[in-house]
Each structure stands twice: as C-alpha cells, then as structure tokens.
C-alpha cells in the first residue's frame, strides 16, 4: 500500500496522519498521483500555517478520497487551527456516530474545547480518550499540562510518567516531565530528561529553550545563553525564546544586545505585553526617555492592570514637566491599585502643579475616607487637602523609624513646599532624602531628578 505522512500543526502540537491509497504502489494511476499532489500541497500550506489555503485544497480532492476518515480528521484538525471549531466538531461528531472509539475524533473535540476556552469540557474529552486508550500519549500530555497549569505538580508528574512509560522517547513528555522536576527543584532529574530530548530531537527548539530556563534558574547564565542562541538558530522568530534571550543578556549586563532581542520580539508579536516591560525599562535606564514612554504607553494599553506602567509614565511625564499628563498617569495607577496611596499623593502634587493648589481637594477628600487614619499617608494627604498642618506633620516624619516611609514623606514635603513657593524648605527636604540614601521606590527617582534639575549637589559643595 502507498502511504503519505502529513504534518498537522495544532496549537503548538505536531501530529502525523497517514493517508492511504486503495491500490499497490505499482498500480498507482494518474488520478492517484493527482491526489497525492493535493495532499502534499495541503502539507506545504500547513507548514506555513496557511490554513485557509490548506482548507481550499481539500475541496480539490475526489469525493471518495475526501470521505476517508484520516482525511476528514486532518480537515477537522486544520479547521480547529483556523478557529473554525464548529465545523471541526461537526466532522468529529459525524465520525463518532459510526466509530465511537475513534480517539482522533475525540481529540478534535478536546482541541476545540481548548480553543473555545472550555476547560471542563476539554477535560471530559481527554478523560474519554484515556478510558478508550490508557496509553494515549497526546491525551496524557495534555492532562499533565492542565494539572501543571493548576500547579498540581504531583498529578502532573503522574500523567507525564504514564506518557513516558507508553513512549520513553516522546519529546513532549520528556520536556513536560522535566518542567515538573524544575518546579520541584529537582534540577539534576530535569537536566537528565532535557539532555535526552536535546539529543533525540536536535532540530527542535523547545528542549533547548527549557534547558536554558533550567540553567538560568540555577544561575548558570552562560550555559543558558548558549542554549538560547542554539534555539534561536532553529526558531529565529519564536517570541518567548527572544524574550528569554533578552532576559539572560540583561542578567549579563549586556543591555544593548538585550534590547535588540526585545525589539525583535515586539516586531513579531506587538500585542503581547512581556517584551515591553523589559524594553521600556532598558530604554529608561539608557536615557531614551521618548522610547521608554512609548513602550510604557503600549504596555498600559495592553495590560491596564499592570499599574507599574502608569507609574513609569507618571515619572517620565514629570521629567518633561507635563504635570497634567503625569497627574492622569498616577490617577490611573491609583485606580488599578487603590491601596497604594503614594499614587494618590503623587497625582495630587501634579494636579497642584498643573493648575490651582486647591484643584485636587475633592479627590483627596474621597481618598482620605479610605486611608488608615493613623498612617503618614493619611496625614500627608490631609496637609495637601488643607494646605496647612505641615509643621506638625514634619514632626511626625522626624519620629518615623521606617526609613523607606520616612524617605517617601520627605520627598512629598519637599514637593509641597516647592509648589507653595518655599524653595529653601523644598531644597532642604530634597537633600535630606539624598542624605538618607535609600535608593528604592519611585520617590527616590523623582528626588534624584529634582536634585539634578536644581543642581543642589553642586550648591551643597
């Protein structure tokens, strides 16, 4: 019999389906040659992830060929990959009406449930597959990954061990079991399995990528970089490999090179937020404030709950003396993190700089109702609301034992006095923050900006 192996790409998994002709190879006629050509054409479309073209190619198959179960399974798999899950499920259910134990058809339903974000339904189908075939490696791997995602390492390990018992050389199972070992801090066992996967599958980037993550977690940074470089040769456009590559270069203080990796990742997947976190931070550190502001702005749109992006935007806009825009950034940060009263204070200070000193009063009145009354945050906001009480508050700052809280409050007082026109007092507090020398938090950065702008260090000398 004449067979043709076709590669199907489904959500990161690679499956192989055998298409079978009805005649011995010696009797292959022109129509069969055409059919094989169409199937090869489909495979080529799939390798390029051109699902629309692949689906159109199915229409060119003769009806008797298109009706064969392996071809229908393949077509349903492609429909899933194209996001057309309803059509994929229709084919799978049609197959199951006459072949109730067809695990390939049930897997189509499981994959469709995953695409439709129906985890319980997906689990039911995967369990059904295991009940039909307890050694079904793909289903065991998927069940293990579900458990791994739920942080149930023991159950995940059990599924992956079963997959390896069924197929000791299965790449997915080797890499997945290694991940459980890594999370369980069994690094030697993880390395052993990953070494095996790298040897068995030298053209597959994932084992190298996972081993790099293992090496980085163990602080073998140079080894991690070597594996990531090799993985990028195999998959130069893999977003997550590029992000990890950049992260390792940051660990090695090679930030310009790291930025190149993050920028490449952004070009490949501009709607994934992770690379922006790194690229924005590096650009900020290297003095590319416009580039950093752009990346933080994109990050804020992609992940509005990541309030550190709004914090960074507030700082950058204060650097540019864009007080109203800085106010809005800190207000958004406070909206996302309503227990971080520092954002409410910074928003109010910028509000005062952008207009009248009484403008944030209504906002402060609302925040004061939620802040702990005995906290210095509450007391500082009361000063900003009443525009008085600073002397008593200064005494509380002096008595504060927590250095970080003390630093924050001194910066706020410096800003308050600056807004009120008391430059001497403002400069005094800016320098007191500098003398405490606790370089952490947004207030330290803002204080350094103020000292540089006012040339206070030179004046002090």
C-alpha positions as CSV (number, residue, x, y, z in Angstrom):
1,X,0.0,0.0,0.0
2,X,1.1,3.6,-0.7
3,X,1.2,5.9,2.4
4,X,1.8,9.6,2.7
5,X,2.7,11.3,6.0
6,X,1.1,14.7,6.5
7,X,2.2,17.1,9.3
8,X,-0.6,18.9,11.1
9,X,0.1,21.9,13.3
10,X,-2.4,22.4,16.1
11,X,-1.8,24.9,18.8
12,X,1.9,24.1,19.1
13,X,1.5,20.3,18.7
14,X,2.7,18.3,15.7
15,X,0.6,15.3,14.6
16,X,1.2,12.9,11.8
17,X,-1.7,11.4,9.8
18,X,-1.3,8.6,7.3
19,X,-3.2,9.0,4.1
20,X,-3.6,5.6,2.4
21,X,-4.4,4.8,-1.3
22,X,-6.5,1.9,-2.3
23,X,-4.0,0.3,-4.8
24,X,-0.5,-1.0,-4.5
25,X,2.2,1.5,-5.4
26,X,2.9,-0.3,-8.7
27,X,-0.7,0.3,-9.8
28,X,-0.8,4.0,-8.9
29,X,-2.6,5.8,-11.8
30,X,-2.7,9.4,-12.8
31,X,-5.7,10.2,-10.5
32,X,-3.8,8.8,-7.5
33,X,-0.8,10.9,-8.5
34,X,-3.0,14.0,-8.5
35,X,-4.5,13.1,-5.1
36,X,-1.0,12.7,-3.6
37,X,-0.1,16.0,-5.1
38,X,-3.1,17.7,-3.5
39,X,-2.2,16.1,-0.1
40,X,1.4,17.3,-0.4
41,X,0.1,20.7,-1.3
42,X,-2.0,20.7,1.9
43,X,1.0,19.7,3.9
44,X,3.0,22.6,2.5
45,X,0.3,25.0,3.4
46,X,0.2,23.7,6.9
47,X,4.0,24.1,7.3
48,X,3.5,27.8,6.5
49,X,0.4,27.8,8.8
50,X,-1.7,29.0,5.8
51,X,-4.8,27.3,7.0
52,X,-7.2,29.0,4.5
53,X,-5.2,27.7,1.5
54,X,-5.0,24.3,3.1
55,X,-8.7,24.1,3.5
56,X,-9.3,25.2,-0.1
57,X,-7.0,22.4,-1.2
58,X,-9.3,19.8,0.5
59,X,-12.1,20.8,-2.0
60,X,-10.0,19.6,-4.9
61,X,-9.9,16.0,-3.5
62,X,-12.2,13.5,-5.2
63,X,-15.3,12.7,-3.0
64,X,-14.2,9.2,-2.3
65,X,-10.8,10.4,-1.0
66,X,-12.3,13.3,1.0
67,X,-14.7,10.9,2.7
68,X,-11.9,8.8,4.2
69,X,-11.7,9.1,7.9
70,X,-8.0,10.0,8.1
71,X,-8.6,12.8,5.6
72,X,-11.7,14.1,7.5
73,X,-9.7,14.0,10.7
74,X,-7.0,16.0,9.0
75,X,-9.5,18.5,7.7
76,X,-11.1,18.9,11.1
77,X,-7.7,19.5,12.7
78,X,-7.0,22.3,10.2
79,X,-10.4,23.8,10.8
80,X,-9.6,23.9,14.5
81,X,-6.3,25.6,13.8
82,X,-8.1,28.1,11.6
83,X,-10.5,28.9,14.5
84,X,-13.5,27.3,12.8
85,X,-14.3,25.0,15.7
86,X,-18.0,24.5,14.9
87,X,-17.1,22.9,11.6
88,X,-14.3,20.8,13.2
89,X,-16.7,19.5,15.8
90,X,-19.3,18.7,13.2
91,X,-16.8,16.4,11.4
92,X,-15.6,14.8,14.6
93,X,-19.1,14.1,15.8
94,X,-20.1,12.6,12.4
95,X,-17.1,10.2,12.6
96,X,-18.0,9.2,16.2
97,X,-21.6,8.3,15.2
98,X,-20.2,5.2,13.4
99,X,-16.9,4.8,15.3
100,X,-17.4,5.7,18.9
101,X,-13.9,4.8,20.0
102,X,-12.1,6.9,17.4
103,X,-9.7,8.8,19.7
104,X,-8.5,11.1,16.9
105,X,-12.1,12.4,16.6
106,X,-12.4,12.8,20.3
107,X,-9.1,14.7,20.3
108,X,-10.6,17.1,17.7
109,X,-13.4,17.8,20.3
110,X,-10.9,18.3,23.1
111,X,-8.8,20.7,21.0
112,X,-12.0,22.6,20.0
113,X,-12.9,23.0,23.7
114,X,-9.4,24.3,24.4
115,X,-9.7,26.9,21.6
116,X,-13.2,27.9,22.9
117,X,-11.8,28.2,26.4
118,X,-14.0,25.5,27.9
119,X,-11.5,23.7,30.2
120,X,-14.1,21.4,31.9
121,X,-15.4,20.2,28.5
122,X,-11.8,19.7,27.3
123,X,-11.0,17.6,30.4
124,X,-14.1,15.4,29.8
125,X,-12.9,14.6,26.3
126,X,-9.4,13.9,27.3
127,X,-10.6,11.6,30.1
128,X,-12.7,9.9,27.5
129,X,-9.7,9.3,25.3
130,X,-7.8,7.8,28.3
131,X,-10.7,5.5,29.0
132,X,-10.5,4.2,25.5
133,X,-6.7,4.0,25.3
134,X,-4.9,4.4,28.7
135,X,-1.6,4.8,26.8
136,X,-2.7,7.7,24.6
137,X,0.4,9.8,24.9
138,X,-1.0,13.1,23.5
139,X,-4.0,13.0,25.9
140,X,-1.7,12.1,28.8
141,X,0.5,15.1,28.0
142,X,-2.5,17.4,27.7
143,X,-3.9,16.2,31.0
144,X,-0.5,16.7,32.6
145,X,-0.2,20.2,31.3
146,X,-3.7,21.0,32.7
147,X,-2.5,19.8,36.1
148,X,0.7,21.8,35.7
149,X,-1.2,24.9,34.9
150,X,-3.2,24.3,38.1
151,X,0.1,24.0,40.0
152,X,-0.7,20.4,41.0
153,X,2.8,19.1,40.4
154,X,2.1,15.6,41.8
155,X,-0.8,14.8,39.5
156,X,1.0,16.4,36.5
157,X,4.1,14.2,37.2
158,X,1.8,11.2,37.2
159,X,0.4,11.9,33.8
160,X,3.8,12.6,32.3
161,X,5.3,9.5,33.8
162,X,2.5,7.5,32.2
163,X,3.2,9.1,28.9
164,X,6.9,8.2,29.1
165,X,6.0,4.7,30.1
166,X,4.0,4.4,26.9
167,X,6.6,6.1,24.8
168,X,10.0,6.7,26.5
169,X,11.3,8.8,23.6
170,X,8.2,11.1,23.4
171,X,9.6,14.6,23.2
172,X,6.6,16.4,24.7
173,X,6.6,14.0,27.7
174,X,10.3,14.4,28.3
175,X,10.2,18.2,28.2
176,X,7.0,18.4,30.3
177,X,8.3,16.0,33.0
178,X,11.5,18.0,33.1
179,X,9.4,21.1,33.8
180,X,7.8,19.4,36.8
181,X,11.2,18.4,38.0
182,X,12.4,22.0,37.6
183,X,9.4,23.4,39.6
184,X,10.1,20.8,42.2
185,X,13.7,21.9,42.4
186,X,14.9,18.5,41.2
187,X,17.4,20.1,38.8
188,X,19.5,17.0,38.1
189,X,16.5,15.0,37.0
190,X,15.2,17.9,34.9
191,X,18.6,18.2,33.2
192,X,18.8,14.5,32.6
193,X,15.5,14.5,30.7
194,X,16.2,17.6,28.8
195,X,19.6,16.3,27.7
196,X,17.9,13.3,26.3
197,X,15.3,15.4,24.5
198,X,18.0,17.6,23.0
199,X,19.9,14.5,21.8
200,X,16.8,12.8,20.4
201,X,15.4,16.0,18.7
202,X,18.3,18.1,17.6
203,X,16.1,20.2,15.3
204,X,13.5,21.0,17.9
205,X,14.0,24.3,19.7
206,X,11.8,23.6,22.8
207,X,14.2,21.3,24.7
208,X,17.0,23.8,24.3
209,X,14.6,26.6,25.4
210,X,13.5,24.6,28.5
211,X,17.1,23.7,29.4
212,X,18.0,27.3,29.2
213,X,15.3,28.2,31.7
214,X,16.6,25.4,33.9
215,X,20.2,26.7,33.7
216,X,19.1,30.3,34.3
217,X,17.2,29.3,37.4
218,X,20.3,27.6,38.6
219,X,22.4,30.7,37.8
220,X,24.3,29.0,35.0
221,X,23.8,32.1,32.9
222,X,26.4,31.4,30.2
223,X,25.0,27.9,29.7
224,X,21.5,29.4,29.4
225,X,22.7,31.9,26.8
226,X,24.4,29.1,24.8
227,X,21.2,27.1,24.6
228,X,19.1,30.1,23.8
229,X,21.4,31.0,20.9
230,X,21.1,27.5,19.6
231,X,17.3,27.6,20.0
232,X,17.1,30.9,18.0
233,X,19.0,29.3,15.1
234,X,16.2,26.7,14.9
235,X,13.3,29.2,15.6
236,X,14.5,32.8,15.0
237,X,11.0,34.2,15.2
238,X,9.9,32.5,18.5
239,X,8.6,35.3,20.7
240,X,9.3,33.6,24.0
241,X,12.7,32.4,23.1
242,X,13.6,36.0,22.2
243,X,12.2,37.3,25.5
244,X,14.2,34.8,27.5
245,X,17.3,35.5,25.4
246,X,16.9,39.2,26.2
247,X,16.4,38.5,29.9
248,X,19.6,36.4,30.1
249,X,21.5,39.2,28.3
250,X,20.2,41.6,31.0
251,X,21.5,39.2,33.6
252,X,24.9,39.5,31.9
253,X,24.6,43.4,31.8
254,X,24.6,43.3,28.0
255,X,21.6,45.6,27.8
256,X,22.0,47.0,24.3
257,X,22.1,43.4,22.9
258,X,19.1,42.5,25.2
259,X,17.2,45.5,23.7
260,X,17.7,44.1,20.2
261,X,16.1,40.8,21.3
262,X,13.2,42.5,22.9
263,X,12.6,44.8,19.9
264,X,12.6,41.7,17.6
265,X,10.1,40.0,19.9
266,X,7.9,43.1,19.7
267,X,8.0,43.2,15.9
268,X,6.9,39.5,15.9
269,X,4.1,39.8,18.5
270,X,3.3,43.5,19.0
271,X,0.2,42.6,21.1
272,X,2.0,40.6,23.8
273,X,3.0,42.7,26.8
274,X,6.0,40.9,28.2
275,X,8.7,42.3,26.0
276,X,7.5,45.9,26.5
277,X,8.2,45.6,30.2
278,X,11.9,44.9,29.5
279,X,12.3,47.2,26.6
280,X,10.8,50.1,28.4
281,X,12.9,49.6,31.4
282,X,16.1,49.4,29.4
283,X,15.3,52.5,27.3
284,X,14.5,54.4,30.5
285,X,17.8,53.3,32.1
286,X,19.8,54.2,29.0
287,X,18.2,57.6,28.7
288,X,15.9,57.0,25.8
289,X,13.0,58.6,27.6
290,X,10.9,59.0,24.5
291,X,11.3,55.4,23.6
292,X,10.6,54.3,27.1
293,X,7.4,56.4,27.3
294,X,6.2,54.9,24.0
295,X,6.7,51.4,25.3
296,X,5.1,52.1,28.7
297,X,2.2,53.6,26.9
298,X,1.7,50.5,24.8
299,X,2.1,48.3,27.8
300,X,-0.5,50.3,29.7
301,X,-3.0,49.7,26.9
302,X,-2.2,46.0,26.6
303,X,-2.3,45.4,30.4
304,X,-4.1,48.3,32.2
305,X,-3.9,46.2,35.4
306,X,-0.1,46.4,35.3
307,X,-0.1,49.7,37.2
308,X,3.7,50.0,37.2
309,X,3.4,51.1,33.6
310,X,1.3,54.1,34.7
311,X,3.8,54.8,37.5
312,X,6.6,54.9,35.0
313,X,4.6,57.1,32.6
314,X,4.0,59.5,35.5
315,X,7.7,59.8,36.2
316,X,8.6,60.3,32.6
317,X,6.0,63.0,32.2
318,X,7.2,64.7,35.3
319,X,10.6,64.7,33.8
320,X,9.1,66.6,30.8
321,X,7.1,68.9,33.2
322,X,3.9,67.6,31.7
323,X,2.1,68.0,35.0
324,X,-1.4,67.3,33.8
325,X,-0.4,64.2,31.9
326,X,1.6,63.0,34.9
327,X,-1.4,63.5,37.1
328,X,-3.5,61.4,34.8
329,X,-0.9,58.6,34.8
330,X,-0.8,58.5,38.6
331,X,-4.6,58.6,38.8
332,X,-4.8,55.6,36.6
333,X,-2.1,53.8,38.7
334,X,-4.2,54.6,41.8
335,X,-7.3,53.3,40.1
336,X,-5.6,50.0,39.4
337,X,-4.0,49.8,42.9
338,X,-6.4,51.7,45.3
339,X,-4.4,50.7,48.4
340,X,-1.2,52.4,47.0
341,X,-1.8,55.8,48.5
342,X,1.5,57.1,47.1
343,X,-0.1,57.2,43.7
344,X,-2.9,59.4,45.1
345,X,-0.4,61.7,46.7
346,X,1.7,62.0,43.5
347,X,-1.4,62.6,41.4
348,X,-2.4,65.4,43.8
349,X,1.0,67.0,43.7
350,X,1.0,67.0,39.9
351,X,-2.6,68.3,39.9
352,X,-1.5,71.2,42.0
353,X,1.4,72.0,39.7
354,X,-0.9,71.8,36.7
355,X,-3.4,74.3,38.0
356,X,-4.6,75.7,41.3
357,X,-3.4,74.3,44.5
358,X,-6.9,73.6,45.6
359,X,-7.8,71.6,42.5
360,X,-7.3,68.1,44.0
361,X,-9.2,68.8,47.1
362,X,-12.4,66.9,46.2
363,X,-10.3,63.9,45.1
364,X,-8.3,64.0,48.3
365,X,-11.4,64.1,50.4
366,X,-12.6,60.9,48.8
367,X,-9.2,59.1,49.3
368,X,-9.0,60.3,52.9
369,X,-12.1,58.3,53.7
370,X,-10.3,55.1,52.7
371,X,-6.8,55.6,54.0
372,X,-5.9,54.4,57.6
373,X,-6.3,57.5,59.8
374,X,-3.1,56.8,61.8
375,X,-0.9,56.4,58.7
376,X,1.5,59.0,57.4
377,X,-0.2,58.7,54.0
378,X,-3.4,60.0,55.6
379,X,-1.6,62.8,57.3
380,X,0.2,63.9,54.1
381,X,-3.0,63.9,52.2
382,X,-4.6,66.0,54.9
383,X,-1.8,68.5,54.5
384,X,-2.4,68.7,50.8
385,X,-6.2,68.9,51.3
386,X,-6.0,71.7,54.0
387,X,-2.8,73.4,52.7
388,X,-1.8,73.6,56.3
389,X,-0.5,71.4,59.2
390,X,2.9,70.9,57.7
391,X,4.8,71.8,60.8
392,X,3.0,69.1,62.9
393,X,3.5,66.6,60.0
394,X,7.2,67.4,59.9
395,X,7.5,66.3,63.5
396,X,5.9,63.0,62.7
397,X,8.3,62.5,59.9
398,X,11.2,63.1,62.2
399,X,10.0,60.4,64.6
400,X,9.3,57.8,61.9
401,X,11.5,54.8,62.2
402,X,10.8,53.1,58.9
403,X,13.4,54.6,56.6
404,X,11.5,54.0,53.4
405,X,8.4,55.6,54.7
406,X,10.4,58.5,56.0
407,X,12.1,59.0,52.6
408,X,8.7,59.0,50.8
409,X,7.2,61.6,53.2
410,X,10.3,63.8,53.0
411,X,10.0,63.9,49.2
412,X,6.3,64.7,49.4
413,X,7.1,67.6,51.8
414,X,9.8,68.9,49.5
415,X,7.4,68.9,46.6
416,X,4.7,70.5,48.7
417,X,7.0,73.4,49.8
418,X,8.2,73.8,46.2
419,X,4.6,74.2,45.0
420,X,3.9,76.6,47.8
421,X,6.9,78.7,46.8
422,X,9.2,77.9,49.7
423,X,12.3,76.9,47.8
424,X,14.6,76.9,50.8
425,X,12.5,74.4,52.7
426,X,11.9,72.4,49.5
427,X,15.7,72.1,48.8
428,X,16.3,71.2,52.4
429,X,14.0,68.2,52.2
430,X,15.2,67.1,48.8
431,X,18.8,67.0,50.2
432,X,17.6,65.1,53.4
433,X,16.2,62.4,51.1
434,X,19.5,62.2,49.4
435,X,21.4,62.0,52.6
436,X,19.3,59.1,53.9
437,X,20.5,57.3,50.8
438,X,17.7,54.7,50.4
439,X,17.6,54.2,46.6
440,X,14.3,52.4,46.2
441,X,10.9,53.4,45.1
442,X,9.5,56.0,42.7
443,X,10.1,58.8,45.1
444,X,13.8,58.2,45.2
445,X,13.9,58.5,41.4
446,X,11.8,61.7,41.4
447,X,14.0,63.1,44.2
448,X,17.2,62.5,42.1
449,X,15.5,64.2,39.2
450,X,14.7,67.2,41.4
451,X,18.3,67.4,42.8
452,X,19.8,67.2,39.3
453,X,17.5,69.9,37.9
454,X,18.1,72.2,40.8
455,X,21.8,71.5,40.9
456,X,21.6,71.0,44.6
457,X,24.7,68.8,45.0
458,X,26.9,71.5,43.5
459,X,25.2,74.1,45.7
460,X,25.8,72.0,48.7
461,X,29.5,71.7,48.0
